[in-house]
Amino acid sequence: MLQCLQKIANRRATKVTYHTPTRLATSQGALSVDPSHHVRQSKEVSTSRKPVILRKFSREWCAGYAETTFPEDSLELEILDVSGKLSRIDWASVKWVCYVRELGLSTGAGMDGESPERLIRRRFSSRPRTAGLWLRLVLNDGEELEGMAANDRSLVNPVGLFLTPPDTRSNTQRIFVPRPAIRELTVLAVISLAPKTSAAARDRQGAQPELFANENVGDPAEELSPDLN
């Protein structure tokens, strides 16, 4: 009996979790997937890679998983689709890579087949409230895109720029734009947030100390008059 319980515990401890999509979203429409074909959800996908929508200048797009950082000598993008196939795409053909909340792998995911990134707002309606560089990009196809970039050395990465879009409530959370896709780049503003001060600190700043509070200041006339006696 004890041996049987030990075998059951070992099986549960080594159980592998599988992800079985029924439909795969691509620019060519929803493709049916054989339910008997299981795709293993590895730890590498869940940690180092994030869900993305890749858009090409040919208007084609594909969904998968990509790294969140790219080395400076990177010549192409590696994207892993849900079937486990790794594809390499030259940066020259990539318009942008959108890091999204959902890929829309199943029916009823609310995904627009023409614009899965759901980038409805591509310009800020007012001055951004987050710190960083407010940038406006003109891409090779003439489309304009605004976003906030971090004011650090990532700006000089020869591969591309990471931007925070105007509306982070949409499906897209971050955008990576390759350098070859950028025709013009304009810095609209450098935004820095003032440090917050507490109420006690403001009270201390407002209080004016009294000069010579502990000194007894006499009559100046008495100090200047000579002793005639």
C-alpha positions as CSV (number, residue, x, y, z in Angstrom):
1,M,0.0,0.0,0.0
2,L,2.8,2.4,0.9
3,Q,4.6,1.7,-2.4
4,C,1.4,2.4,-4.4
5,L,1.0,5.8,-2.7
6,Q,4.6,6.6,-3.3
7,K,4.2,5.9,-7.1
8,I,1.1,8.1,-7.3
9,A,3.0,10.9,-5.5
10,N,5.9,10.6,-8.0
11,R,3.6,10.7,-11.0
12,R,1.9,13.9,-9.7
13,A,5.3,15.5,-9.0
14,T,6.6,14.9,-12.5
15,K,3.3,15.8,-14.3
16,V,3.9,18.0,-17.4
17,T,1.5,20.8,-18.2
18,Y,0.5,21.0,-21.9
19,H,-1.2,23.8,-23.8
20,T,-3.6,22.8,-26.5
21,P,-4.7,25.7,-28.8
22,T,-7.7,25.0,-31.0
23,R,-7.2,27.9,-33.4
24,L,-4.1,29.9,-34.3
25,A,-4.4,33.6,-35.3
26,T,-2.3,34.8,-38.2
27,S,-2.6,37.4,-40.9
28,Q,-4.0,34.7,-43.2
29,G,-6.9,34.0,-40.8
30,A,-7.6,31.5,-38.1
31,L,-5.9,28.2,-38.7
32,S,-7.4,25.0,-37.2
33,V,-5.0,22.9,-35.1
34,D,-5.4,19.2,-34.4
35,P,-6.5,18.9,-30.8
36,S,-4.4,15.7,-30.5
37,H,-1.2,17.8,-31.1
38,H,0.0,19.0,-27.7
39,V,2.5,21.8,-27.4
40,R,4.6,21.8,-24.3
41,Q,4.7,25.1,-22.4
42,S,8.4,25.2,-21.4
43,K,9.8,27.3,-18.6
44,E,11.9,29.2,-21.2
45,V,8.8,30.5,-23.0
46,S,7.1,31.6,-19.8
47,T,10.1,33.5,-18.4
48,S,12.5,34.9,-21.0
49,R,10.0,35.3,-23.9
50,K,6.9,37.3,-23.9
51,P,3.8,37.3,-26.2
52,V,4.2,39.5,-29.2
53,I,2.5,40.5,-32.4
54,L,5.1,41.1,-35.2
55,R,4.0,43.4,-38.0
56,K,5.9,43.6,-41.3
57,F,5.9,46.4,-43.8
58,S,4.1,44.0,-46.2
59,R,1.1,44.3,-43.8
60,E,1.5,40.7,-42.8
61,W,1.6,39.8,-39.1
62,C,2.3,36.8,-36.9
63,A,1.8,35.9,-33.3
64,G,4.4,34.2,-31.0
65,Y,6.9,34.8,-28.3
66,A,10.0,36.9,-28.4
67,E,12.8,38.1,-26.1
68,T,12.4,41.3,-24.2
69,T,16.0,42.5,-24.9
70,F,18.1,42.3,-28.0
71,P,21.9,42.4,-28.2
72,E,23.6,45.2,-30.1
73,D,24.9,42.7,-32.8
74,S,21.5,41.2,-33.4
75,L,20.8,40.9,-37.2
76,E,17.4,39.3,-37.1
77,L,14.5,38.6,-34.8
78,E,13.8,35.2,-33.3
79,I,10.1,34.4,-32.7
80,L,8.8,31.2,-31.3
81,D,5.2,30.3,-32.4
82,V,2.8,28.3,-30.2
83,S,3.7,25.1,-32.0
84,G,7.3,25.4,-30.9
85,K,8.7,26.4,-34.3
86,L,11.5,29.0,-34.1
87,S,11.6,31.5,-37.0
88,R,14.2,34.1,-37.8
89,I,13.1,37.3,-39.5
90,D,15.4,40.0,-40.8
91,W,15.0,43.4,-39.1
92,A,14.8,45.2,-42.4
93,S,11.3,43.7,-43.1
94,V,10.0,44.3,-39.5
95,K,7.8,47.4,-38.9
96,W,7.4,46.9,-35.2
97,V,7.1,44.2,-32.5
98,C,4.2,44.8,-30.0
99,Y,4.3,43.1,-26.6
100,V,0.7,42.3,-25.9
101,R,-1.6,41.1,-23.2
102,E,-3.1,38.3,-25.3
103,L,-2.3,36.5,-28.6
104,G,-5.9,35.5,-29.3
105,L,-5.1,31.8,-29.8
106,S,-8.6,30.6,-29.1
107,T,-12.0,31.4,-30.6
108,G,-13.8,34.3,-28.9
109,A,-10.6,36.0,-27.7
110,G,-11.9,39.3,-29.1
111,M,-9.0,39.8,-31.5
112,D,-9.3,41.9,-34.6
113,G,-7.9,40.0,-37.6
114,E,-6.7,43.1,-39.3
115,S,-5.2,44.8,-36.3
116,P,-4.4,42.4,-33.5
117,E,-2.2,45.0,-31.8
118,R,-5.2,47.2,-31.3
119,L,-3.1,50.4,-31.5
120,I,-6.0,52.8,-31.7
121,R,-4.2,55.8,-30.2
122,R,-0.8,56.4,-31.8
123,R,-0.5,60.0,-30.5
124,F,-0.7,61.6,-27.1
125,S,-3.7,63.8,-26.7
126,S,-1.9,65.8,-24.0
127,R,1.5,66.0,-22.4
128,P,2.5,62.6,-20.9
129,R,2.8,62.3,-17.2
130,T,5.5,59.7,-17.1
131,A,9.2,60.5,-17.0
132,G,11.3,59.9,-20.1
133,L,11.7,61.1,-23.7
134,W,8.5,62.0,-25.6
135,L,9.3,60.8,-29.2
136,R,7.6,61.0,-32.5
137,L,8.7,58.5,-35.2
138,V,8.0,58.6,-38.9
139,L,8.3,55.0,-40.2
140,N,9.4,54.0,-43.7
141,D,5.8,53.7,-44.9
142,G,5.0,57.2,-43.7
143,E,3.0,56.2,-40.6
144,E,3.6,58.3,-37.5
145,L,3.9,56.8,-34.0
146,E,4.5,58.5,-30.7
147,G,5.7,57.0,-27.5
148,M,7.7,57.4,-24.3
149,A,11.3,56.1,-24.3
150,A,13.6,55.6,-21.3
151,N,16.2,58.3,-20.9
152,D,19.2,55.9,-20.6
153,R,21.8,54.2,-22.8
154,S,19.1,52.0,-24.5
155,L,18.6,55.0,-26.8
156,V,21.9,54.3,-28.5
157,N,21.1,50.6,-29.1
158,P,21.8,50.1,-32.9
159,V,19.1,47.5,-33.1
160,G,16.1,49.6,-32.2
161,L,14.0,51.5,-29.6
162,F,11.5,50.4,-27.0
163,L,8.5,52.7,-26.6
164,T,5.6,52.9,-24.2
165,P,2.5,53.6,-26.4
166,P,0.0,56.4,-25.5
167,D,-2.7,54.0,-24.4
168,T,-1.3,51.1,-22.3
169,R,-4.9,50.0,-21.6
170,S,-5.1,48.5,-25.1
171,N,-3.7,45.1,-26.1
172,T,-0.2,46.5,-26.7
173,Q,1.9,47.3,-23.6
174,R,5.3,48.0,-25.2
175,I,6.5,48.5,-28.8
176,F,9.9,47.7,-30.2
177,V,10.7,49.6,-33.4
178,P,13.9,48.5,-35.3
179,R,16.3,51.2,-36.5
180,P,15.9,50.3,-40.2
181,A,12.2,51.0,-39.9
182,I,12.6,54.6,-38.7
183,R,12.8,57.4,-41.3
184,E,12.6,60.3,-38.9
185,L,12.8,60.7,-35.2
186,T,11.8,63.9,-33.2
187,V,12.3,64.5,-29.5
188,L,9.1,66.4,-28.5
189,A,10.0,66.9,-24.9
190,V,12.2,65.6,-22.0
191,I,9.9,64.9,-19.1
192,S,11.2,64.6,-15.5
193,L,9.0,64.2,-12.5
194,A,9.7,66.3,-9.4
195,P,10.4,64.3,-6.2
196,K,7.4,64.2,-3.9
197,T,7.8,66.0,-0.5
198,S,5.9,65.0,2.6
199,A,3.7,67.4,4.6
200,A,6.3,67.4,7.4
201,A,9.1,68.4,5.0
202,R,6.9,71.2,3.6
203,D,6.2,72.5,7.1
204,R,9.9,72.5,7.9
205,Q,10.7,74.4,4.7
206,G,8.0,76.9,5.5
207,A,9.1,77.7,9.0
208,Q,11.6,80.6,9.2
209,P,14.1,80.4,12.0
210,E,14.5,83.5,14.2
211,L,18.0,85.0,14.1
212,F,19.8,85.6,17.4
213,A,16.8,84.1,19.3
214,N,19.0,83.3,22.3
215,E,20.9,86.6,22.4
216,N,19.9,89.6,24.5
217,V,20.3,92.6,22.3
218,G,20.6,95.9,24.2
219,D,20.0,99.5,23.2
220,P,22.5,100.5,20.5
221,A,22.7,104.0,22.0
222,E,23.9,102.5,25.3
223,E,26.6,100.4,23.6
224,L,27.9,103.4,21.6
225,S,27.8,106.1,24.4
226,P,31.2,106.5,26.1
227,D,31.5,106.2,29.9
228,L,31.8,109.9,31.1
229,N,32.4,109.0,34.8
